[in-house]
Amino acid sequence: MKDNLKRITGFLLLLISNMSLYAAPTPPSPRKPPPPPKLPIDDYIGIVVFLSILYGFYFIYYKLKAKTPR
């Protein structure tokens, strides 16, 4: 009987504590931080990616050209 009473009491205590957590008002959201400064490379990131892909093709082409016998 005592085990059942402990289980029921524990369950009710757990239920009440969870209900009080859900019923608590949400804290006000903090002020949003300012956006990070825009870096100069952000404007030309597409060009940088395109040039890096071209450089990769160039590098691979000459690497393969050096390995293939004639």
HELIX and SHEET records of a PDB file:
HELIX    1   1 LYS A    2  ALA A   23  1                                  22    
HELIX    2   2 PRO A   40  ASP A   43  1                                   4    
HELIX    3   3 ILE A   45  LYS A   67  1                                  23    
END                                                                             
